[in-house]
C-alpha cells in the first residue's frame, strides 16, 4: 500500500471530515504518536496539526492526559448554531449574481444525501448533511468562510451526537432542496430565510443530554434519586 504524503492542513482536514461523518465523537482521545504512525509523519507535524485544531475550537489539550476532541456544552451548542445562521444568511444576502453551476452542484449534493439516507449509510448521511452548507459557501466562491463553516459544522455534529438531535435526516434533506429551489429561482432572500429556519429547526431538535449531571452514572449505580 502506498504511503500518503500528508501536510499539516491535510491532517486537519482528515480529522474534521471524520468528525463530520460521525466516526470521531466528542471526547475522543487523539494520541500524538498514534496519529503520527497512522499518517506516516513525524510527531512534531502531528502536534502542529493538533495545535491548529485547538486554535479552531475542535480539540483541547490536558497537560497530563493529552489531546481530546471537544465536548461542547449546551450553551456552546446554541452559540455555534447562532454563528452558522449569521454566516450563512449573511453570505446569501451579499450575493449579487448566482451562476447556474452553483445550483447544479447543490442539486447533485442533495441527490447524494437522498441516496445515503435511502441506503442507511449513517457515515455518508452525517457527512453529506453537514457538508451541504460548506458546499454552498464554496460554490459561492468564499473559501475563507467555507473553512470557518466547516469547523462550525463539525462542532454542531459533535453537539447533535451529545444532545440527541431529534431533527430527522429526511427533513434536513428536504430543507436543503427547498433552499436550492429558492436559489434556482433567483430568490436569494427566500433562500436566506429558509436557511435560517433550517438551522433553527436543527437546533430546536436538540434536547439537554440526560448526563448533564456529571454524577449521573454513579448516581444510577448507587440507585440514588436526583
N, C-alpha and C positions, 0 to 999 in steps of 0.2 A: 504493500500500500504506500502510495506516495505521501511524503510529509508535506503539509501545507506551511508556507511561509506566511506567518501572520504578523501584522503590525499591531501596535497598541490599540488604535481605533478599531481594527478588525476584531480584536479580542473583546473590546467593549460591546461591539455590535452583536457578536455571537451570544454573549451573556444576556443582553437586553432582549434579543429575539427569543431566547429560551424562556425568559420571564413572560413575554407576550404570549407564548404558546402554552404557558402554564406548566412547563417542565421543571422550572425552578420556582419555588414558592417562598413566601415571606419567612424569614428566619433561617433560611438555608445557609450553612457554613460554606464559605469558599476558601479552601486552603491554598495558600500561595504555591507550595510545592506541588500539590496535586494538579492545579491549573497549569503550572509550568510544564509538567510532564505531559499532560493531555494536549497542550498546544505546541509542544516541542519548542519552547522558548526558554529564556533564562528566567530565574525567579525575580530578578530585577525588573524585567519587562512586565511580568505578571503583576508585580506590586504597583508599578506605574499605572497600569490599566485600572487596578482596583482603586487607586487614589483618584483617578479621573471619575470613576463611577461614584465614589464617595462625594466628590465635589458636586456631582449632578443629582445627589439625593437618592441614589439607587442602593448603595451599600453603606454599611457603617463598620467601624473597627473597634474592637475591645482590646486594650493593651495586653491582656493575658490570654484572651480566647481566640483572637484572630478576626477575620472578616466575615460579615454576615449580610445577607440581603435584608433590607429594612422591613420592619413590621409597623406600618403606618397606624397611627391612632385614628379613631373615628373622626375626630376634628380635622386631622391632616387629610383624611379622605375627602371631606367636604371641600377643603381648600384646593385640593388637586382638581376636583371636578369644576370648581368655580374658575380656576385658571384655564382649564381646557375650553370652557364656554367663552371666556373673554378672547382667547387667541383665535378660536375657530370662527366665532361671529365676526371678529374684527377683520380677519383676512378676507372673508366673503364680502363684507361690506366695502372693502377697499378695492376690490377687483373692478377694473374698468371694462375689460373685454374678456370673454371666455371662449377659448377655442374649442372646436368640436372634438379635438383629440383628448381633452380633459374629460368630457362626458363619456367618450368611448372607453377610456381607461377605467373610469369608475363603474360603468356598466359591466365590464369584464370582471372587475373585482367583486361586484355584487353576485355575479354568476358563480364565481369561485366560492363565495360564502355559502350560497344555497347548496352547492354540491357537497361542501364539507358538512353542513348541517344534515343533509339527507343521508350521507354515508356514515354518520355517527363518529366522524374523526374529530375528537374533542380538542386535540392539539391544534389542528389546522383551523378549526372553528374559532378557537380563542384567539389565535394569531391574526386571522383574517378580519374578524370583527373589530379588533383594536387597530389593525393596520389600515383599515378604510380611511381613518382620519389622517394618518400620516400620508397615505397615498394621495388624498385630496390636496393637501398642502404642497406636497412635492409636485403634483401635476400643475399647480398654480405657479410653480417656479420659485418658491421661497424655501431654500434648503436650510437656512438658519432656524426658521420656525418649525420646519419638519423635524429637525434634530431635537428641539425643545419638546415638541409634541410627542415624539416617540418616547422620551423619558417620562413625560407626564402620563402617557397612556400605559406604560409599563407599571407605573405606581398605582394606577387605577385598577389594573389587572390584579395586582397583589391585594389591593383593597377589597375587590369583589370576592376573591377567594376567602379572605379573612372575615368579611362581614356578610357573606351569604347573599349575594345579589340575586334577587328574585326576578330580574328582568329577563324575559325569555329571549333566547338567541334568535328565533324566527322573527320576533317583534323588532329586534335590533336591525336585522337584515331588511325587513320591510321599511323601516325608517330610513335606512341608508338609501334604499331605492327611491323613496319619496324625495329625499334631498337631491338625488341625482336627477330625477324628473324635473324638479324645480330649476336646477341649473341648466338642463337641456332646453327648458322653456325661456331661459334668459331672465328668470325672476330671482335675482340674487337676494333680494330682501326676504322673500319667502324661504329661500334655501337657508339663509342665516337664522330665521325664526324657527324653522324645522330643526336645525342643528342644535340650537339652544334647548328646544323642547326635548330632543332626543337625549342629549347628555343629562338633562334634568330627570328624564324618565329612568335612566340607568341609575342615577344617584338615588332616586326615590325608592328603587328596588333594594337598597341596602338596609339591613337591619343590624342593630348592635349585636356583636357576637356574644354568644352565651358565656364565653370565657373572658369577658371584660374584667371580671373579678379575678385577680391573679391567684386567689386561693380556691378557685372552683374545683380543680382536680382533687386537692387534699380534702376540701370540704365534703365532696362526694364520697371519697374513700373512707372518711371518718363518719359518714352518714349524719352530718350536722346540717341543720337548716340555716339558710342565709338570714 
